[in-house]
Amino acid sequence: MIESVRALGLAARFVSGYLHIPNEESDEFQGGGNTHAWCQVYLPGAGWVEFDPTNGIVGNRNLIRVAVARDPRQALPLSGTFEGAARDALDMTVSVETREIITGMANPVSVGALRRAPE
């Protein structure tokens, strides 16, 4: 999809992250709970817009960005080498916690005026 969009003369980039599925029982989305990938396209006047062809999502609702790159090889979630015995177990767990931000509410963090410390 990225190369197709670029062939049309638009800028496009690869995005890696996670798909948040608000209702775990839902079969509406595919790829939740694992790393997920989609693309962003730069649309003049709108800016960078997310497109997830797997789930038919336009816009960033439920998409949690971790890496953005021109090429997928630049956005590897892990890279490196491992030295050890073949019997050594390799394991990793990733946990993503999401919170819905309700717009229109006052910012819960207030920043007071800066004051000089007493001398």
C-alpha positions, 0 to 999 in steps of 0.5 A: 500500500505504501508504494502504491500511494507513493506511485500516486505522488503522495508521501507515505510511511510505515507505522508499527505499534498496537491495535487497541480493541475496546471490547475484547470479545469483539471480532470487529478488528484483527491484530489486537494484542500483538504488534500491528502495522499500518501506514500513514499518508500525507494528504495536503491540507489534512496532514498525516492520516493513518490507514489500516488496510487490515481493519479498514480504519482511517484515522488513528482511533484505536491505533497506538503508534510506537515507531514511524519510518520510511521503510519497515526495516527501520521500525523493527520492534527489537533488533540485536544479537543474543549470545548463549546456550541453545537451551537458554529460554528466550521470552518476552512479555509486552503489556499495553494499558490504554485510557480514553481521553475525553475531550472538552474536560479541563486538563487535570494537570495544572502548572502554577507560575514559576517562583524563585526559591528563597535565597 
